[in-house]
Amino acid sequence: MPETKLAIRWAPPTPEQANAIAAELDPAPRNLKITQSYHELTVALTRAFGPTNVSWCAYATYASKTAGAFIRGEEVPSLIRKYVAAADHLDAGVLGLNNALRTLDEKAHVGHSFVVTAIERVMGDITRAVGQGNLIVFAELAPPFARLCQLFEGPPKGTAEEKAGLLSMFKRGSVEEGGQDLLIEAFTHYYDAMLERDAKKKAELLFWANALVGYHEQIRLQGPIVDSLRAPLVDTLSLVLHEDLRSKVPEHKHGGIVGALESVFAPFAKRIECEWQELSTRFLMTLTLPTVTLDLGKDVPRLPEGNDFPSDLATIETPGLVALLEKLDRTPNTSKGSAAGDWGLLADRMNYVVDFFRSRQQDSTLYEQPFSDEQVAVLKTGKLPQGQL
């Protein structure tokens, strides 16, 4: 039976429009446009691939939407408040600091506010890292997907020249050297998937392409991801503490601050850093989909019907895809063991990503629009929409 076409409610961005969005400087509205653009590309690409299997852009839509809450800083204040309220040892730690400071000057003292200020600064750095990652991926990947939409509004001819024309927009070379070999391979499989009529082979080609795009993306994001997960809170706590004390302690005593705090500050600050990194990492390692919020530190949950993967992808037969999964997936053909132990490690991320992509490739809820029609209409005028985003 022929696949039912999805209605295209909003025209997908052209490569030029995608480049213009990437050039915007304000990360918050830029993220909203990035998220909506990924959705528009997702729907438009069903003209090329059909609607049964989603493209990489579907996953990118909800990864970008999840990142948006962090980029806009919506959850940060409550996250800090919850930490300060729950960290009972802060009182004892601040008391220890003040006892040490009294040996320097009876007026020298600190409160919880310096901890809050330091965390806010670090979260500002994390927010910028998340926004930078959101931009890096979109700037590189949205234009070629937009070009794919332009080239294949109708069926492909299946000629070598046509395929070569599609692949000519990429630069050869490894990702580490600024090249796009993985994308060349991915878009080769996307092209072949357009021509494939066998449902299982088509599903495998699209999964193969999606996995390669995800691999390229995760390599490119290594720096921003590590920056967001391992911000040096100890250094920031020290900086803010000394800024605070300099306004309270006479200048001739400033040199003695380090000595007065030598034995008590390091363990206090290190504990805060470890606890905050654990809390913020748990928050960062979530992905909100239309029907479920995934904890990336846990195994990819099974599908509602109880299977790990859709039937077309329950087993993998394409040799090249099998080889890729042998490299990236530690537990082939099951989602058990897919949890990412350390999201800062590329191997841990990819072990999760390939199972996530495989599991949700035929999840029709990923075609849902990330924002309401009213919000999209406002966004198209260049303004910020109201309401829950």
N, C-alpha and C positions, 0 to 999 in steps of 0.2 A: 504493500500500500504506500502511496506517496505521502511524504511527511507534510503535516499542516504547517503553513507558513505563519510566522509571528508578525503581527502588525507593527510597522515601524512608525512610532508616534512622534519621534524627534529625529531629525536628520543627524547622522553621525558627523563628527568633526572631520573636516578635510585635513590633510597634513599641515597646511598653512595655519589653520585654526588651532590645531594641536600645538604647533610651535608657538603661536601667540599666547596660548594659555601657559605654556612652560616659561614664557618670558615675563609673566606677571611676578611682581616682587612680594606682594603680601601673601604669606603662606596660607592664611585661613580661607579667604575666598578662592584662592588658587586651588586648594584641596577640594573644595566643593565642586568646582568646575571639572577637576580631574576625575572625581568620583562619578559625576554624571556622564562625562565623556566616555569613560570605560563602559558604563551601562549602554550608552547609545551604540558603541562599537559592538558590544556583545549581541545586541538584538540585530543590528545590521549584518553581522557576519553569518547569521542563519541563512541569508540568501546564498552564501557560498557553501556552508557546511550542513544546512538543515538544522532543525531545532533539537534533535535528540541529544546531541553531545554539545556541551558548552565549550567555548574557547577559553584561552588563558585570561581574556579580558573579563570574564565573569568572576573569576576569583579575585582579580585585581580590583573590581568594583568594591567588593566588601572589605578587602584589605585596606583600601584607601579610605572607605567610610569609617572603619574602626580607627585608623590613624588620625582621622579628622578630629575626634573627640580629644585626643592628646594634643594635636596641633593647636586647637582652640583653647586648650587649658581648662576645659569644662570640669574634668574630674580631679584636677590637681589639688585645689583647696580642700576638698573633703578628704582626699587621700592623706594629706598632711595632718589635718585635724584628727583623723582616726588614729594615725600613728602616734601623735603626741599624747592623745588621751589614753592609748593602750600601753605606752612604754613607761611602766611604773618606775623603772630605774632612772629615768631622767631626773627626778627629784633628788635622788641620792647622788647622781653624777654632778649635778649643778651645785649641790651642797659641798661636795668634795672640792670642786673648783674654787668655790668661794672661800672655803677654809684655807686653801693654799694661797689664795690672793691676799688674804688678810695679813699674811706674813710680809707682804710687799707694801700694802697701804690699807688702812682701815676702811677707806671709802671704795676700794676696788671690789666690784661684785658683778655678776652676770645673772641673767634669768633665762627662761626657756626661749625667749625671743630670738636669741642669736642662733639657736638650732633651727628654728622655723625659717629665719632669713637665709641661712646657708642652704637648707633644702630647697627653698624657692629658687635660689640662684642655680643650683644644680638642675632642678626641673626645667628651668629656662633653657639650659644647655641641651637637655634631653629633648625638649620640644623642638628646638632648632634642628637637632639630629634627625628626628622623625620627619619633620617637614622637608629636610634636605633629601632624605631617602625617598620620600613620596615624589619629589620633583625629579630626581635622577632617573627613576624607573619610567615615569611618564614621558619625560623629554626624549628618551631613547626609543621607547616601545610604542607609544601611541601613534607617531607619524607612520611607521610601516604598517600597522594594523589599519590605519585610515586609508593608506594607499591600497591595501588589499581590498577594502570595501569599494574603492573607486574602480579598480581594475576588473572586479568580478561581480558586478551587479547582475550580469548574465552568466550563463555557463561558460567554463573555460574551454578553449579550443583543444587543449591537450598537446600543444606543440612544444618542441625544445626551445624555440625562440620566445614563446610566451613565458615559459618557466624562467628562462634566463633573464628576461626583462623584470620579472618580479624580484629575483635575487640580486639584481644589479644595484639595488639601493643599499646593500650592506657592504661593510668593509671587512676584508679577509684578515685573519689573525686571531690570536687567542684573546680571551676576555681580559686577562691580566695585562696584556699589552695594548689594550684599547680596541681590539678587534671584535668581530661579530661572527666567528665561525659557528658558534652554537645556534645563532639566529638564522644563519644561512641553512643549516641542517633543519632547523625547526620549520622554516617557511617552505622548504622543499617538501616536508611531510604534510604541511597544510595544503600545498598545491595538489599533492597526490591524493589527499583525502577528498578534495573537491571532485575528483574524477572517479573515485572508488564507489562501487555500487553495493558491494557486500557489506552488510551492517557491521559484522565483527571486525573485518579488516579496516573499515572506516573508523570505527571507535578506537582501534589500536593506533592508527596513524595520528588521530587527533590527540590521544593521550601522549604519544611519543613527542609530538610537537609541543604540547603544553608543558610537558616535563622539561624539555630542553630550554624553553623560554624561562621557566621557573629557575632552572639551574643557572642560566646566564644572569638573571635578575639577582639571585641570591649571592653570586660572586661579586657583582657590582655593588651590592649593599653591605658588604662585609664591614667596611669602615663605619658607616652610620649606625649599624646595628651594635657593634662593639661600643661605640661612643654612647649610645643610649642606655646600654645595660651596665656599663662599668664606669660611670662618672665618678671622679675622685672626690668624694664627699669629705674625707678627712682633711684634705688640703683646703677646701672651701670653709669648713668649720674653723680651722685655724685662722684663716684670713679674716673671717667675719668676727671671730672672738677678739683678735688683736685690734681690729678697727673699733670695736665697741669699747675696749679697755683704754685705748689711747685718749678717748674723750673724757675718761674718768680718772686716770692716773697722771700725776704730774710728769712732764716730759722727761725729767732727769731720771725717772724710775722706769721708763719704757723698756730699757734694756734688761731689766730684771724680770719682766713678765714671763719670758721663756723659762727661766730657771725656776720661778715660783710654780709653774704648771707642769714641769718636766715629768714628774712621776704620775700625775693624775689625768692629764689630758689625753695622752695616746690611747690608753685602754677605753676611755669614755668615748672618744671620737671613732675608734675602730668598731666598737659595738654598734654605734648609731649607723655607720656606713654599711655594715653587714646586714643589719635589720632593714634599713631603707632599701638597699639593693634587692633584697629578697622580696620585699613588698612591691616595689615598683616593677620588678621583673615579672612578678605574677600578673600585675596589671597589664604590662606590655605584651605578655605572652597569652593574649586572648584574641580571638577572631570572631566577630559577631556576624552570623549569617541570618537570613530571614527567619529561620525557624529554630536555630540553636546557636548558642555561644560556645565556641570550642576553646578548651584549655590546651594550649600547645605543649604543655608539660605532661599531658596524659595522652593515651592512645587515641587515634582517630575513632570516634564512635561509629558503631555500626549503622547501617541504613535502617529506616523505620521498619522495613520488612524483615530485618534480622541478618541480612547479608553484609559481608565486608565491602563488596564491590558489585556493581551492576553485572548482569549475566554476560554482557558482551566483553567485559574485562575481568571476569572471574579467573580465567587463565589467559596467559599471554603467549602468543605463538610467533609473532614477528621476531626474527633472530636479532636484529639490531636493537629493538626495544628490550628484549630479554637481556642483552649485554649491558644496556644502560641501567636497568634495574639491578643487575648484579653489582654494579658499581655504586649505586646510590641507596638501594633499599636493603637494610640489614635482615629483614624478615620477609622474603618474597611471598606473595600470594596470601598474605594475611595482614590485617591492620594491627594485630597484637605485636607489641614491641615498637610501635611507630612513635611513641612519645619522645619529645626532644629533651634530653637531660640538660643540655647547655645550649641555649639558643644562640649564643655567641660563636659556636662552632659550626662551620659550614656543613660538615658531615651530619651533625645532629639535625640541622634544619632540613636538609634535603631528604633525610630518612623519613621525616614527617611529611614534607611537602608532596613527595611522590605518592604516598598512600592517601593523603587528603585529595589530591587531584584525581586519582584513580577512583576513589570512593564516591566523590560528588560530581563526576563528569556528566551524569545524566540526571542531575537534580534540577528539575524545572523551576524550583523556587529561586534559583540564581538568576532567572530572567526578570525577577521583580525589580521595579524601579526603586532606587535607594531613597528618593525623596518624593513628596507628594507633587501632583501636577501643579498646584499653586506655588509651591516652593521652586519648582523648576522654571515656571514662567517668570518668577521674580529674578531668579538667577540669570536667566537669558537677557534680562535688561541691564545686567551689570551690578545689581544690588544684592545685598545679603538677605536671604529669606529669614523669616521668623519661625519660631516653634522648634520642636525637637528635630535635630538634624542627625 
